[in-house]
Amino acid sequence: MYVYKLNPGNSLTLRVRNGTPNALVVPCYSVRGTGPTDVGIGVFLDLTQPIVDMTPFRLGSGGYGEVVAGRVPPWAPLDLPVYFQGVEITFQSGQSIRLTNSITKPITAN
């Protein structure tokens, strides 16, 4: 997973490369830390509660996907670290769950 710049008031864009083709990705974030947190299905996220899930998006046939997942609040404090990770879900030949890499990105000035 890659997160573009986090600037107050600007859009929040996420990208996943080398994922499972056609998988559904549920991006998540936390401002509390790197976990681990058991989400109850035998999966441990590298995020600390509270964890916020964002709008899911589907990867293409090449395992690539990008989404504008919202906006960074204009009042977000500069230098605040935000922790991201995605849950990748596939339904081909049964259900499979795997995690994207985790990433930490600070909120920075434009």
C-alpha distance (Angstrom), angle and dihedral (degrees) to the residues before:
residue distance angle dihedral
M1 . . .
Y2 3.77 . .
V3 3.80 126.4 .
Y4 3.78 119.3 -158.0
K5 3.81 120.1 -138.9
L6 3.79 117.3 -46.8
N7 3.79 105.0 -139.1
P8 3.83 122.1 164.3
G9 3.80 110.0 -101.5
N10 3.81 94.9 11.4
S11 3.79 129.9 109.6
L12 3.80 120.7 -87.9
T13 3.81 111.2 -129.8
L14 3.81 123.6 -171.7
R15 3.80 128.3 -169.8
V16 3.81 132.6 -168.2
R17 3.81 122.5 -166.4
N18 3.80 130.0 -179.1
G19 3.78 92.0 22.5
T20 3.77 127.4 142.6
P21 3.82 109.2 -72.7
N22 3.83 112.9 -101.1
A23 3.82 93.0 2.0
L24 3.79 122.2 148.1
V25 3.82 113.9 -119.7
V26 3.79 122.2 -157.4
P27 3.81 107.4 -164.3
C28 3.80 116.7 -151.9
Y29 3.79 136.1 -174.6
S30 3.77 142.3 -172.1
V31 3.79 134.1 -171.9
R32 3.83 91.5 -159.2
G33 3.79 103.8 72.4
T34 3.76 149.5 -84.5
G35 3.80 102.9 -53.8
P36 2.96 132.6 175.0
T37 3.80 97.3 -132.6
D38 3.81 124.4 176.5
V39 3.80 106.5 -136.5
G40 3.80 91.5 -163.5
I41 3.80 102.5 -104.0
G42 3.79 98.0 81.8
V43 3.80 90.9 -85.0
F44 3.80 122.6 120.9
L45 3.80 116.7 -158.9
D46 3.79 120.9 -153.1
L47 3.81 87.2 -126.7
T48 3.81 134.2 96.4
Q49 3.83 123.0 -130.2
P50 2.93 132.4 -65.0
I51 3.80 90.7 59.2
V52 3.80 118.6 -177.8
D53 3.80 119.0 -152.8
M54 3.79 117.4 -150.4
T55 3.79 132.6 -156.1
P56 3.82 110.5 -54.8
F57 3.79 119.0 -124.6
R58 3.80 134.9 -168.5
L59 3.79 124.8 -119.9
G60 3.77 118.7 -131.6
S61 3.79 127.2 -115.8
G62 3.82 89.1 -84.6
G63 3.82 93.5 54.8
Y64 3.82 93.6 -106.3
G65 3.78 128.2 123.9
E66 3.77 140.0 160.0
V67 3.79 131.2 -171.8
V68 3.78 139.0 178.2
A69 3.79 98.1 -130.4
G70 3.80 99.7 -173.5
R71 3.79 137.6 -73.6
V72 3.77 133.1 -56.7
P73 3.83 105.3 -116.4
P74 3.83 111.7 -104.5
W75 3.82 89.6 -128.9
A76 3.82 94.5 52.7
P77 3.81 109.1 132.4
L78 3.79 116.0 -112.0
D79 3.81 116.6 -111.4
L80 3.82 92.4 20.6
P81 3.83 105.9 144.5
V82 3.80 114.8 -129.7
Y83 3.81 119.2 -162.3
F84 3.83 119.9 -147.6
Q85 3.79 136.3 -172.6
G86 3.80 134.4 155.5
V87 3.77 133.2 -141.0
E88 3.80 112.0 -140.6
I89 3.81 115.5 -154.5
T90 3.80 125.9 -171.1
F91 3.79 126.6 -175.7
Q92 3.81 100.5 -170.2
S93 3.81 112.1 117.8
G94 3.79 90.9 -3.2
Q95 3.78 128.7 -36.4
S96 3.78 122.5 -51.3
I97 3.80 128.7 -176.9
R98 3.77 126.6 -165.7
L99 3.79 134.5 159.4
T100 3.77 131.0 -118.9
N101 3.76 119.5 -132.7
S102 3.80 114.5 -78.3
I103 3.78 120.2 -119.7
T104 3.79 136.5 -170.8
K105 3.78 118.7 -149.1
P106 3.83 127.2 176.0
I107 3.78 123.4 -138.5
T108 3.79 106.5 -109.8
A109 3.80 137.5 -174.8
N110 3.79 119.0 -94.9
